[in-house]
Amino acid sequence: MNFTAWSDGRFVLNARTVRCALGKGGVIEAADKREGDGATPLGVWPMLRVVYRPDRGEAPGTALPVAAIAPSDGWCDDPEDGAYNQPVTLPYQASCETMWREDELYDVVVILAHNDDPPARGMGSAIFLHCAKPGYPPTEGCVALARADLLELLEAARPGDAIEVRRA
């Protein structure tokens, strides 16, 4: 099953429409996606696994693989590094995102299969499905949902399901 995120901020979830946030750079063809452009890549991105902060809630109920994150978890976003677009342990010598954030955005994160097999340098990293900020401001290129909507999606998700990003 595909869950659809539309470029105008709509997200189709279990036969109803909810809000989502997408990249501040809008949506872009996946072949044109570049590191740091703030755009969400168009396409179908399988949901690989879920990570969550155990100090902020229980493991989400889902058929997808789930793992707790720790303060030492990061995600490399340096196109010149051998671990580009892969999880790393902090501290790390190259540029990377901290997965254990002070805000609530990464309390529940779905790792999407964007630029991952193997990662192509500079074609975008850390494209996740994660919790939205209040008011749904744009992301750095991810898809973001209200936490309750994300948890509902995860309950329905099965291995092989995907997030589809489309133009409205």
C-alpha distance (Angstrom), angle and dihedral (degrees) to the residues before:
residue distance angle dihedral
M1 . . .
N2 3.77 . .
F3 3.78 122.9 .
T4 3.81 109.3 -152.6
A5 3.80 127.8 -136.8
W6 3.80 112.7 -168.7
S7 3.80 123.1 -152.3
D8 3.83 90.3 -120.1
G9 3.82 92.4 64.0
R10 3.79 100.0 -94.6
F11 3.79 120.9 130.5
V12 3.80 123.3 -168.1
L13 3.79 109.3 -138.8
N14 3.80 122.7 172.9
A15 3.84 94.5 -27.1
R16 3.80 94.0 -46.7
T17 3.77 132.7 90.6
V18 3.82 123.3 -120.6
R19 3.80 133.2 170.2
C20 3.78 124.8 -90.5
A21 3.78 136.6 178.9
L22 3.80 122.8 -131.6
G23 3.79 134.3 -176.5
K24 3.79 123.1 -48.1
G25 3.82 86.2 -128.4
G26 3.81 91.3 58.2
V27 3.79 121.0 -127.2
I28 3.78 124.3 -41.2
E29 3.79 138.6 -176.7
A30 3.80 108.1 -88.6
A31 3.82 91.0 -122.8
D32 3.82 88.9 58.4
K33 3.82 96.0 46.8
R34 3.81 113.6 120.5
E35 3.77 132.8 -174.9
G36 3.80 111.2 -90.6
D37 3.84 97.3 10.5
G38 3.82 92.2 118.0
A39 3.81 91.4 -133.7
T40 3.79 127.8 133.0
P41 3.81 112.0 -129.8
L42 3.80 117.3 -121.3
G43 3.79 114.9 -127.5
V44 3.77 144.3 68.4
W45 3.80 113.8 -56.3
P46 3.81 117.6 -171.4
M47 3.80 115.9 -135.8
L48 3.80 105.0 -118.4
R49 3.79 105.1 179.0
V50 3.79 144.7 -29.6
V51 3.80 129.3 -117.7
Y52 3.79 125.0 -171.9
R53 3.81 143.1 177.5
P54 3.80 106.5 -105.9
D55 3.80 92.7 -160.3
R56 3.83 90.1 61.6
G57 3.78 100.7 46.4
E58 3.76 148.4 -29.8
A59 3.78 123.7 -69.4
P60 3.80 109.5 -76.6
G61 3.78 116.2 -105.3
T62 3.81 105.6 -111.8
A63 3.79 143.2 127.6
L64 3.83 88.8 -126.8
P65 3.82 119.6 96.7
V66 3.83 109.7 -87.4
A67 3.82 131.1 -162.9
A68 3.78 134.4 173.0
I69 3.80 117.7 -119.8
A70 3.80 126.5 -137.9
P71 3.81 133.5 -151.3
S72 3.82 88.6 -98.1
D73 3.83 94.3 60.6
G74 3.79 119.1 110.8
W75 3.81 139.6 160.9
C76 3.81 119.6 -134.0
D77 3.82 115.0 -125.3
D78 3.82 98.1 170.4
P79 3.84 108.6 112.7
E80 3.82 90.8 -156.8
D81 3.81 94.3 56.1
G82 3.81 123.5 92.8
A83 3.83 90.3 -129.7
Y84 3.82 93.6 54.6
N85 3.82 112.0 155.7
Q86 3.79 92.4 4.9
P87 3.80 135.9 105.0
V88 3.80 116.4 -89.2
T89 3.79 137.2 -178.4
L90 3.81 117.5 -110.3
P91 2.90 134.0 -92.4
Y92 3.78 89.7 50.3
Q93 3.81 127.7 175.3
A94 3.84 96.0 -132.6
S95 3.79 131.7 56.0
C96 3.79 112.8 -73.6
E97 3.76 143.9 155.4
T98 3.77 120.6 -107.8
M99 3.79 108.2 -125.6
W100 3.84 93.5 -163.6
R101 3.81 96.1 71.4
E102 3.79 129.4 -178.8
D103 3.80 91.2 -134.4
E104 3.81 119.7 63.2
L105 3.82 98.5 -110.1
Y106 3.80 96.3 104.5
D107 3.81 98.0 36.7
V108 3.82 85.3 109.2
V109 3.82 118.8 17.2
V110 3.79 131.3 176.9
I111 3.80 112.6 -153.9
L112 3.81 107.7 -137.6
A113 3.81 124.6 -153.6
H114 3.80 95.7 -116.2
N115 3.84 116.4 140.4
D116 3.77 92.7 -16.5
D117 3.80 111.7 119.5
P118 2.99 90.3 86.5
P119 3.81 107.5 -22.2
A120 3.80 113.8 -115.6
R121 3.81 112.8 -139.2
G122 3.77 113.6 -100.1
M123 3.83 96.5 0.0
G124 3.82 93.5 115.7
S125 3.76 135.5 -74.8
A126 3.79 139.5 -150.9
I127 3.81 95.6 28.6
F128 3.79 98.5 168.0
L129 3.78 141.0 162.4
H130 3.80 104.5 -124.6
C131 3.80 145.0 149.1
A132 3.81 117.4 -60.0
K133 3.77 125.7 -126.8
P134 3.80 115.9 -115.8
G135 3.80 108.9 -80.2
Y136 3.83 92.0 23.8
P137 3.81 99.4 -103.0
P138 3.82 114.5 -174.8
T139 3.79 121.2 -79.0
E140 3.80 130.4 -137.2
G141 3.82 88.7 -99.2
C142 3.80 103.5 -53.5
V143 3.80 130.4 111.9
A144 3.82 112.5 -112.4
L145 3.80 131.0 -167.0
A146 3.78 135.0 179.1
R147 3.80 107.5 -85.8
A148 3.83 92.4 -113.7
D149 3.81 90.8 52.2
L150 3.80 91.6 47.1
L151 3.80 90.9 51.6
E152 3.82 90.5 48.3
L153 3.80 90.0 51.2
L154 3.80 91.2 50.1
E155 3.81 92.0 52.3
A156 3.82 89.0 56.2
A157 3.82 96.5 39.8
R158 3.77 122.2 105.2
P159 3.81 130.5 -173.4
G160 3.80 108.0 -77.6
D161 3.83 94.0 30.9
A162 3.79 116.7 127.8
I163 3.79 146.7 -163.4
E164 3.78 112.2 -120.0
V165 3.81 117.3 -157.5
R166 3.81 112.0 -157.9
R167 3.78 139.5 172.0
A168 3.80 114.1 -107.6
